[in-house]
Amino acid sequence: MRLTRTSLPDAQISKTRPLAIPDISMIGAPVAVVGDGAGICRVNRAFTELTGFFEPELKGTPVVFMLKDFKPGKSALRGKSALAAKNGHDIPVSYSISSMPGSLFQVFTIIPRVEAEKLLKELSEKQSELERRERYIECFREGVLKMTNDLDRSETELKGALRNLQETQVQLIQSSKMTALGELSASLVHEISQPLTVIRGLTHGMLRTTDENAEYHSKIRIIGDAAARMEKIVKHLRTFSRSEAPALYPLDINSVVKDALLILNDHLLSHSIETVLDLSPVPLALGNPNRLEQVIINLVTNARDAMPNGGVLTMSTRDEAMDGRRLIRLMVKDSGIGIPEEIIDRVFDPFFTTKDTGKGTGLGLSISLGIVREHKGEIKIESTRGFGTAFHVIIPALS
């Protein structure tokens, strides 16, 4: 049987002969060179060691005689078979027969089945190891990416925390200034009250000794009335600035509103703000007048700041019932710029403010909410951008 080879014209064959047999001594696998007549021309050392045949014994032997159950055809160039050995045993092998470019020789390569299976096993293990490493590299890459993202997020959070700390520091400094100012105000109230007492005493004496028809009698009365009003305001400031435990006792919320306006009324007028009072008869509440007055002052101050060009401030009280409970509702409403919807849930957060630096501590509404909760009440907000804001203070009535 002859193996398939490249057909060449006789003239071309005559020109290519004799051909040098390829050197296969350096090839590690068992290899034989097959000549034009399909006979073995040369074998390497690995082929000799595997079969037991030396090269002189194999020269000219058709290679197909060494393969058991060899079937000619296209598939005969590669397959599995048993190779005849000198000791009479058959060696299970995988073989391939391939043409050498530019020559009439063919290369017969065989790999013992045991080694082939071993190689396949090693290849499979290497493939599995490669896949494992690829998964590891992918997991490592994802981990590094996640770590990078976490670091970026942590850096952003740290920058935000640092910014908040800096803002808090500024607010605490401002708060300490306000505390010092409050203490100074209490001291000034004490200092002012003494000359006011003198002024009132002198005006009363002058009014008693001056005829009502005298030229200066009416002017002295005006001075006395102004001094009396100033004394009333100073007395109220002394009470408001006094540091005391928040004792609760029955009070009229309408009286608290009026007392707060003693301090705030002139200030509101100087800012072109009209005050509308709509105070309905309400039941007594259990509370602390100074602390509730602080809530009103904070709410009115915020309303003033929301109306930089003037406007209308409405304060009203109502008696309400809800879920079998009697409640008192105090509303402080301005006609100002309103609160943006995206920040309305944050207005009670400590140190949160939309005012310029130095114009607010961001503590007023937070403190107010805390005081109202001390009175077992709540504060609700209604606001429309450009149409003003209404704060509703709701506290339980005294049963």
MITIVO-274552 format. One line per field, with one value per residue (C-alpha): residue number from 1; x, y, z. Coordinates in pm, 1 decimal, decimal comma, padded with zeros to 6 digits. Layout:
! residues N
i: (NUM / ...)
X: (X / ...)
Y: (Y / ...)
Z: (Z / ...)
This chain:
! residues 399
i: (1 / 2 / 3 / 4 / 5 / 6 / 7 / 8 / 9 / 10 / 11 / 12 / 13 / 14 / 15 / 16 / 17 / 18 / 19 / 20 / 21 / 22 / 23 / 24 / 25 / 26 / 27 / 28 / 29 / 30 / 31 / 32 / 33 / 34 / 35 / 36 / 37 / 38 / 39 / 40 / 41 / 42 / 43 / 44 / 45 / 46 / 47 / 48 / 49 / 50 / 51 / 52 / 53 / 54 / 55 / 56 / 57 / 58 / 59 / 60 / 61 / 62 / 63 / 64 / 65 / 66 / 67 / 68 / 69 / 70 / 71 / 72 / 73 / 74 / 75 / 76 / 77 / 78 / 79 / 80 / 81 / 82 / 83 / 84 / 85 / 86 / 87 / 88 / 89 / 90 / 91 / 92 / 93 / 94 / 95 / 96 / 97 / 98 / 99 / 100 / 101 / 102 / 103 / 104 / 105 / 106 / 107 / 108 / 109 / 110 / 111 / 112 / 113 / 114 / 115 / 116 / 117 / 118 / 119 / 120 / 121 / 122 / 123 / 124 / 125 / 126 / 127 / 128 / 129 / 130 / 131 / 132 / 133 / 134 / 135 / 136 / 137 / 138 / 139 / 140 / 141 / 142 / 143 / 144 / 145 / 146 / 147 / 148 / 149 / 150 / 151 / 152 / 153 / 154 / 155 / 156 / 157 / 158 / 159 / 160 / 161 / 162 / 163 / 164 / 165 / 166 / 167 / 168 / 169 / 170 / 171 / 172 / 173 / 174 / 175 / 176 / 177 / 178 / 179 / 180 / 181 / 182 / 183 / 184 / 185 / 186 / 187 / 188 / 189 / 190 / 191 / 192 / 193 / 194 / 195 / 196 / 197 / 198 / 199 / 200 / 201 / 202 / 203 / 204 / 205 / 206 / 207 / 208 / 209 / 210 / 211 / 212 / 213 / 214 / 215 / 216 / 217 / 218 / 219 / 220 / 221 / 222 / 223 / 224 / 225 / 226 / 227 / 228 / 229 / 230 / 231 / 232 / 233 / 234 / 235 / 236 / 237 / 238 / 239 / 240 / 241 / 242 / 243 / 244 / 245 / 246 / 247 / 248 / 249 / 250 / 251 / 252 / 253 / 254 / 255 / 256 / 257 / 258 / 259 / 260 / 261 / 262 / 263 / 264 / 265 / 266 / 267 / 268 / 269 / 270 / 271 / 272 / 273 / 274 / 275 / 276 / 277 / 278 / 279 / 280 / 281 / 282 / 283 / 284 / 285 / 286 / 287 / 288 / 289 / 290 / 291 / 292 / 293 / 294 / 295 / 296 / 297 / 298 / 299 / 300 / 301 / 302 / 303 / 304 / 305 / 306 / 307 / 308 / 309 / 310 / 311 / 312 / 313 / 314 / 315 / 316 / 317 / 318 / 319 / 320 / 321 / 322 / 323 / 324 / 325 / 326 / 327 / 328 / 329 / 330 / 331 / 332 / 333 / 334 / 335 / 336 / 337 / 338 / 339 / 340 / 341 / 342 / 343 / 344 / 345 / 346 / 347 / 348 / 349 / 350 / 351 / 352 / 353 / 354 / 355 / 356 / 357 / 358 / 359 / 360 / 361 / 362 / 363 / 364 / 365 / 366 / 367 / 368 / 369 / 370 / 371 / 372 / 373 / 374 / 375 / 376 / 377 / 378 / 379 / 380 / 381 / 382 / 383 / 384 / 385 / 386 / 387 / 388 / 389 / 390 / 391 / 392 / 393 / 394 / 395 / 396 / 397 / 398 / 399)
X: (00000,0 / 00131,6 / 00050,2 / -00093,9 / 00171,7 / 00196,8 / 00187,9 / 00468,3 / 00545,5 / 00822,8 / 01045,4 / 01009,0 / 01066,2 / 01384,3 / 01508,6 / 01436,9 / 01609,1 / 01811,1 / 01666,6 / 01839,9 / 01661,8 / 01549,6 / 01739,9 / 01503,3 / 01759,1 / 01668,2 / 01295,5 / 01189,2 / 00880,7 / 00910,1 / 00932,8 / 01004,3 / 01066,9 / 00865,3 / 01001,7 / 00832,4 / 00748,9 / 00590,4 / 00886,6 / 01071,0 / 01391,2 / 01500,5 / 01390,0 / 01505,5 / 01629,6 / 01288,1 / 01132,0 / 01402,5 / 01363,1 / 00985,7 / 00970,6 / 01304,8 / 01385,8 / 01702,6 / 01704,7 / 01872,7 / 01602,5 / 01324,0 / 01460,2 / 01226,1 / 00954,1 / 00614,1 / 00495,1 / 00144,1 / 00286,9 / 00370,6 / 00013,1 / -00246,3 / -00585,5 / -00469,0 / -00741,2 / -00644,6 / -00822,9 / -00818,1 / -00872,0 / -00563,3 / -00334,9 / -00430,0 / -00581,5 / -00532,7 / -00389,3 / -00144,6 / 00220,8 / 00415,7 / 00720,7 / 01021,0 / 00928,3 / 00599,0 / 00380,9 / 00154,6 / 00190,8 / -00131,6 / -00045,9 / -00189,6 / -00025,3 / -00018,9 / 00131,7 / 00203,2 / 00377,2 / 00689,5 / 00659,9 / 00885,7 / 00975,9 / 00839,3 / 00902,1 / 00637,8 / 00673,8 / 00527,3 / 00482,4 / 00356,9 / 00271,0 / 00213,5 / -00146,3 / -00035,2 / 00171,6 / -00106,1 / -00355,7 / -00105,4 / -00052,7 / -00428,8 / -00469,3 / -00191,9 / -00345,2 / -00685,0 / -00528,7 / -00341,5 / -00661,3 / -00846,8 / -00561,8 / -00570,2 / -00947,1 / -00904,9 / -00641,2 / -00856,6 / -01144,2 / -00904,0 / -00773,3 / -01131,0 / -01231,2 / -00914,1 / -00990,3 / -01347,3 / -01214,5 / -00964,3 / -01237,0 / -01470,4 / -01189,5 / -01116,3 / -01483,2 / -01502,1 / -01193,2 / -01340,6 / -01668,3 / -01483,3 / -01278,8 / -01597,8 / -01759,7 / -01450,7 / -01446,6 / -01815,6 / -01754,5 / -01464,0 / -01680,2 / -01957,9 / -01707,3 / -01579,7 / -01935,4 / -02012,4 / -01704,8 / -01819,3 / -02170,0 / -02037,7 / -01827,7 / -02136,7 / -02340,9 / -02085,0 / -02101,6 / -02480,7 / -02447,9 / -02204,7 / -02439,3 / -02727,3 / -02526,1 / -02430,2 / -02795,4 / -02895,6 / -02628,4 / -02744,0 / -03103,3 / -02996,9 / -02799,3 / -03082,5 / -03350,5 / -03192,7 / -03192,1 / -03543,2 / -03657,9 / -03507,6 / -03674,4 / -04013,6 / -03978,1 / -03885,1 / -04164,2 / -04422,9 / -04294,6 / -04298,9 / -04650,5 / -04773,7 / -04618,3 / -04697,7 / -05033,5 / -05215,5 / -05246,7 / -04877,8 / -04677,8 / -04457,5 / -04718,2 / -04812,2 / -04448,2 / -04360,4 / -04650,8 / -04518,5 / -04174,9 / -04335,2 / -04539,9 / -04233,4 / -04030,5 / -04310,8 / -04318,0 / -03938,6 / -03948,6 / -04207,4 / -03990,4 / -03677,9 / -03861,7 / -03974,5 / -03621,1 / -03488,9 / -03741,3 / -03672,5 / -03293,4 / -03299,5 / -03148,7 / -03388,2 / -03512,9 / -03798,2 / -04076,5 / -04420,7 / -04737,3 / -05074,2 / -05043,7 / -05236,9 / -05064,8 / -05219,5 / -05040,5 / -04711,3 / -04765,4 / -04835,1 / -04530,3 / -04307,9 / -04441,8 / -04338,0 / -03981,0 / -04039,8 / -04299,5 / -04071,5 / -03815,2 / -04078,7 / -04200,3 / -03843,1 / -03834,0 / -04164,3 / -04344,9 / -04711,2 / -04823,3 / -05174,9 / -05296,9 / -05587,5 / -05590,2 / -05896,5 / -05989,7 / -05801,3 / -05780,7 / -05483,6 / -05178,3 / -04921,5 / -04593,8 / -04306,4 / -04375,4 / -04010,0 / -03933,2 / -04250,8 / -04172,0 / -03832,0 / -04008,6 / -04223,7 / -03923,6 / -03733,1 / -04027,7 / -04092,6 / -03722,2 / -03719,6 / -04032,3 / -03863,4 / -03560,9 / -03792,7 / -03936,8 / -03628,0 / -03840,1 / -04123,0 / -04451,2 / -04724,8 / -04676,6 / -04988,9 / -05009,9 / -05319,9 / -05434,2 / -05710,6 / -05876,8 / -05895,6 / -05990,1 / -05820,6 / -05856,0 / -06045,9 / -05775,5 / -05807,7 / -05525,0 / -05401,3 / -05270,3 / -05044,5 / -04973,4 / -04687,7 / -04724,7 / -04520,0 / -04567,8 / -04202,3 / -04000,9 / -04100,1 / -03884,1 / -03756,2 / -03918,3 / -03580,0 / -03469,4 / -03798,9 / -03725,8 / -03391,1 / -03493,6 / -03505,8 / -03157,5 / -02904,9 / -02677,0 / -02865,5 / -02922,1 / -02969,2 / -02865,2 / -02534,1 / -02236,3 / -02272,8 / -02648,7 / -02770,2 / -02655,0 / -02890,3 / -03000,4 / -03322,9 / -03566,0 / -03384,5 / -03409,8 / -03772,8 / -03864,6 / -03694,2 / -03889,4 / -04221,0 / -04150,6 / -04081,5 / -04441,9 / -04552,7 / -04633,3 / -04516,4 / -04435,6 / -04570,3 / -04466,9 / -04666,2 / -04466,9 / -04508,3 / -04211,8 / -04275,8 / -04593,1 / -04466,4 / -04440,1 / -04660,8 / -04530,3 / -04797,3 / -04711,0 / -04953,6 / -04949,3 / -05203,2 / -05445,0 / -05451,0 / -05715,7)
Y: (00000,0 / 00345,4 / 00662,8 / 00964,6 / 01205,5 / 01510,4 / 01419,7 / 01577,9 / 01558,2 / 01316,3 / 01599,8 / 01781,3 / 01456,8 / 01387,8 / 01735,5 / 01697,1 / 01359,0 / 01260,4 / 01444,6 / 01491,9 / 01304,3 / 01553,6 / 01544,7 / 01434,6 / 01348,3 / 01649,0 / 01574,0 / 01440,6 / 01245,6 / 00915,1 / 01012,9 / 00829,0 / 00980,1 / 00806,5 / 00812,5 / 00835,8 / 00468,6 / 00487,2 / 00302,3 / 00417,9 / 00604,9 / 00725,8 / 00703,4 / 00896,9 / 00763,9 / 00794,6 / 00576,2 / 00310,1 / 00310,9 / 00274,7 / -00006,6 / -00184,7 / -00169,4 / -00001,2 / 00216,1 / -00042,2 / -00295,3 / -00053,6 / 00100,6 / 00036,8 / -00107,5 / 00036,7 / 00228,7 / 00083,6 / -00260,8 / -00136,4 / -00021,0 / -00274,1 / -00254,7 / 00033,4 / 00146,7 / 00352,7 / 00674,1 / 01037,3 / 00949,3 / 00723,1 / 01026,3 / 01072,9 / 00837,6 / 00580,3 / 00234,3 / -00023,1 / -00004,1 / -00327,3 / -00360,3 / -00590,2 / -00790,8 / -00888,2 / -00665,9 / -00399,3 / -00047,2 / 00163,9 / 00492,6 / 00802,3 / 00872,4 / 01130,5 / 01126,7 / 01465,9 / 01583,7 / 01795,4 / 02117,4 / 02126,8 / 01756,8 / 01409,5 / 01292,2 / 01245,0 / 01247,7 / 00965,0 / 01087,6 / 00866,9 / 00930,6 / 00635,9 / 00637,0 / 00642,8 / 00951,8 / 01107,2 / 01051,8 / 01186,0 / 01490,0 / 01535,4 / 01510,0 / 01761,6 / 01984,3 / 01959,0 / 02038,9 / 02333,8 / 02451,3 / 02426,0 / 02608,6 / 02876,6 / 02917,4 / 02930,3 / 03199,4 / 03391,1 / 03381,0 / 03487,0 / 03774,9 / 03879,0 / 03865,3 / 04054,2 / 04315,4 / 04351,9 / 04374,2 / 04643,1 / 04831,0 / 04805,9 / 04913,7 / 05211,0 / 05307,9 / 05267,2 / 05483,6 / 05749,1 / 05738,9 / 05748,5 / 06045,4 / 06226,0 / 06143,8 / 06258,9 / 06584,4 / 06631,0 / 06550,8 / 06796,4 / 07062,5 / 06994,3 / 07012,8 / 07344,7 / 07476,2 / 07343,3 / 07515,9 / 07844,9 / 07793,5 / 07709,0 / 08025,1 / 08220,7 / 08045,0 / 08136,8 / 08497,0 / 08487,9 / 08346,6 / 08622,7 / 08878,0 / 08738,5 / 08770,4 / 09124,7 / 09206,0 / 09079,6 / 09303,8 / 09601,8 / 09542,5 / 09570,1 / 09888,6 / 10049,6 / 09972,3 / 10199,8 / 10524,3 / 10438,5 / 10416,9 / 10761,1 / 10905,5 / 10765,2 / 10892,9 / 11243,0 / 11261,6 / 11150,4 / 11416,7 / 11686,0 / 11590,3 / 11617,9 / 11961,5 / 12105,2 / 12252,5 / 12055,9 / 12373,1 / 12446,6 / 12457,6 / 12153,3 / 11933,9 / 11739,6 / 11693,1 / 11561,0 / 11314,3 / 11190,6 / 11137,4 / 10947,5 / 10724,9 / 10646,4 / 10564,6 / 10338,8 / 10154,3 / 10116,3 / 09988,5 / 09728,7 / 09608,1 / 09600,4 / 09406,2 / 09153,0 / 09123,7 / 09055,9 / 08775,0 / 08631,8 / 08632,4 / 08479,3 / 08130,8 / 07897,9 / 07539,5 / 07494,1 / 07460,6 / 07406,3 / 07564,8 / 07682,2 / 07974,5 / 08162,5 / 08128,1 / 08457,7 / 08640,1 / 08479,4 / 08604,7 / 08959,2 / 08959,4 / 08849,2 / 09131,3 / 09385,2 / 09303,3 / 09244,5 / 09501,7 / 09803,0 / 09581,1 / 09453,2 / 09805,0 / 09915,3 / 09639,8 / 09755,4 / 09446,0 / 09475,9 / 09252,8 / 09107,7 / 08948,7 / 08706,9 / 08569,5 / 08361,5 / 08261,4 / 07940,2 / 07715,2 / 07721,9 / 07511,7 / 07354,7 / 07519,0 / 07755,5 / 08110,5 / 08204,7 / 07898,5 / 07927,3 / 08296,4 / 08192,2 / 07971,3 / 08265,5 / 08499,3 / 08242,7 / 08191,3 / 08564,7 / 08632,2 / 08372,1 / 08530,7 / 08871,6 / 08735,4 / 08578,2 / 08924,6 / 09141,5 / 09399,7 / 09403,3 / 09218,0 / 09090,2 / 08876,3 / 08698,7 / 08541,6 / 08351,1 / 08108,0 / 07848,1 / 07596,5 / 07256,1 / 06897,1 / 06587,3 / 06220,1 / 06311,4 / 06557,2 / 06932,8 / 07121,0 / 07476,4 / 07581,2 / 07884,5 / 07990,5 / 08223,1 / 08303,5 / 08530,5 / 08655,1 / 08599,1 / 08396,8 / 08050,7 / 07743,8 / 07533,8 / 07189,5 / 07009,0 / 07148,1 / 07171,6 / 06841,9 / 06976,0 / 07308,4 / 07159,7 / 07003,3 / 07159,5 / 07416,4 / 07395,0 / 07742,6 / 07906,3 / 08245,6 / 08409,7 / 08352,5 / 08556,2 / 08604,7 / 08285,5 / 08000,0 / 07735,3 / 07657,8 / 07860,3 / 07610,7 / 07311,9 / 07468,3 / 07564,3 / 07207,6 / 07079,6 / 07323,8 / 07235,2 / 06865,3 / 06942,1 / 07063,4 / 06734,0 / 06922,0 / 06940,6 / 07192,8 / 07161,2 / 07358,9 / 07478,8 / 07660,8 / 07762,3 / 07904,8 / 08274,0 / 08283,8 / 08254,1 / 08004,5 / 07913,5 / 07742,3 / 07571,0 / 07512,9 / 07258,5 / 07187,2 / 07006,0 / 07210,3 / 07171,4 / 06913,4)
Z: (00000,0 / -00089,5 / 00114,6 / -00058,6 / -00181,3 / -00402,8 / -00773,1 / -00973,7 / -01348,1 / -01440,6 / -01556,2 / -01224,9 / -01026,0 / -01216,2 / -01131,3 / -00754,9 / -00713,2 / -00530,5 / -00229,4 / 00104,9 / 00383,2 / 00654,5 / 00983,1 / 01261,4 / 01526,9 / 01743,3 / 01757,1 / 02097,7 / 01986,6 / 01797,2 / 01427,1 / 01100,4 / 00757,1 / 00483,3 / 00131,4 / -00204,2 / -00202,3 / 00146,6 / 00287,6 / 00598,5 / 00517,3 / 00858,6 / 01222,7 / 01525,2 / 01855,6 / 02026,5 / 01754,8 / 01804,1 / 02181,6 / 02153,8 / 01895,4 / 01958,1 / 01585,7 / 01465,4 / 01156,8 / 00923,7 / 01018,7 / 00925,5 / 00604,6 / 00312,4 / 00535,8 / 00444,4 / 00743,0 / 00711,5 / 00791,2 / 01137,6 / 01211,0 / 01314,4 / 01139,1 / 00921,9 / 00680,1 / 00377,1 / 00298,1 / 00402,4 / 00768,0 / 00753,4 / 00780,6 / 01147,0 / 01402,7 / 01674,1 / 01622,7 / 01761,2 / 01658,3 / 01607,9 / 01833,8 / 01793,7 / 02102,2 / 01937,4 / 02151,1 / 02009,2 / 02147,4 / 02160,3 / 01987,6 / 01825,6 / 01488,0 / 01214,0 / 00864,0 / 00709,5 / 00394,3 / 00414,1 / 00206,4 / -00099,3 / -00089,7 / -00158,5 / 00196,5 / 00459,8 / 00837,8 / 01041,9 / 01403,7 / 01682,1 / 02047,0 / 02282,6 / 02404,7 / 02768,8 / 02710,2 / 02501,2 / 02780,0 / 03027,5 / 02807,4 / 02770,3 / 03145,1 / 03202,6 / 02936,2 / 03107,0 / 03443,6 / 03296,0 / 03131,9 / 03463,8 / 03638,6 / 03372,9 / 03412,6 / 03792,9 / 03759,8 / 03514,6 / 03766,4 / 04042,3 / 03829,0 / 03746,5 / 04114,8 / 04203,3 / 03938,8 / 04066,4 / 04422,1 / 04326,9 / 04138,8 / 04439,3 / 04671,6 / 04446,4 / 04441,6 / 04820,4 / 04861,7 / 04633,1 / 04827,2 / 05160,4 / 05041,3 / 04940,0 / 05274,7 / 05463,1 / 05269,9 / 05350,9 / 05718,2 / 05729,2 / 05567,4 / 05820,4 / 06106,9 / 05979,7 / 05950,6 / 06299,3 / 06436,4 / 06283,3 / 06422,4 / 06769,7 / 06765,9 / 06660,7 / 06930,4 / 07196,1 / 07074,1 / 07107,6 / 07459,5 / 07553,4 / 07398,0 / 07602,6 / 07922,1 / 07823,9 / 07753,2 / 08099,0 / 08251,9 / 08045,0 / 08149,2 / 08511,5 / 08440,2 / 08240,9 / 08498,9 / 08759,1 / 08554,2 / 08432,2 / 08792,6 / 08852,8 / 08542,3 / 08640,2 / 08996,1 / 08882,7 / 08625,4 / 08883,1 / 09124,3 / 08856,4 / 08748,1 / 09107,5 / 09154,8 / 08812,5 / 08722,7 / 08454,3 / 08250,2 / 08267,8 / 07944,4 / 08021,1 / 08192,7 / 07874,4 / 07773,2 / 08118,9 / 08091,5 / 07754,3 / 07912,7 / 08202,0 / 07968,7 / 07754,8 / 08066,6 / 08194,4 / 07862,8 / 07861,6 / 08219,8 / 08122,4 / 07831,4 / 08049,0 / 08318,9 / 08060,7 / 07917,8 / 08267,2 / 08311,3 / 07964,2 / 08003,9 / 08351,3 / 08362,4 / 08538,0 / 08530,4 / 08279,9 / 08536,7 / 08382,4 / 08514,8 / 08374,9 / 08132,4 / 07866,0 / 07528,2 / 07412,5 / 07694,6 / 07589,3 / 07230,9 / 07352,7 / 07580,4 / 07291,5 / 07073,7 / 07339,3 / 07239,4 / 06867,3 / 06760,1 / 06705,7 / 06534,1 / 06291,0 / 06214,4 / 06137,2 / 05871,0 / 05713,4 / 05843,1 / 05935,9 / 06222,6 / 06217,1 / 06542,5 / 06536,6 / 06890,8 / 06978,8 / 07335,0 / 07407,8 / 07714,2 / 07947,6 / 07866,9 / 08097,0 / 08001,4 / 08068,4 / 07943,7 / 07894,7 / 07683,5 / 07476,8 / 07426,5 / 07294,6 / 07038,3 / 06926,7 / 06903,3 / 06692,9 / 06456,4 / 06421,0 / 06360,4 / 06081,3 / 05936,1 / 05941,4 / 05756,3 / 05496,7 / 05420,1 / 05349,9 / 05166,2 / 05417,3 / 05424,9 / 05651,2 / 05962,2 / 06084,5 / 06429,5 / 06532,1 / 06802,9 / 06783,7 / 07012,6 / 06841,3 / 06917,0 / 06769,4 / 06861,5 / 07176,5 / 07289,4 / 07325,4 / 07153,6 / 07113,2 / 06769,7 / 06734,1 / 06376,3 / 06273,4 / 05903,2 / 05678,5 / 05322,3 / 05235,8 / 04987,4 / 05115,5 / 05177,2 / 04881,3 / 04876,8 / 04864,0 / 05203,4 / 05393,1 / 05573,0 / 05698,6 / 05851,6 / 06203,7 / 06175,6 / 06415,9 / 06249,0 / 05918,4 / 05776,3 / 05437,5 / 05571,0 / 05488,5 / 05719,1 / 06037,2 / 05993,7 / 06153,0 / 06371,5 / 06235,2 / 06593,1 / 06625,3 / 06473,6 / 06626,1 / 06973,4 / 06911,6 / 06816,5 / 07130,4 / 07351,4 / 07187,3 / 07239,5 / 07607,0 / 07611,6 / 07444,7 / 07124,8 / 06763,7 / 06490,8 / 06137,3 / 05829,1 / 05529,6 / 05262,2 / 04899,4 / 04713,7 / 04656,3 / 04868,4 / 05224,5 / 05507,9 / 05802,5 / 06118,5 / 06328,2 / 06694,0 / 06841,3 / 07215,5 / 07435,4 / 07644,0 / 08019,8 / 08101,3)
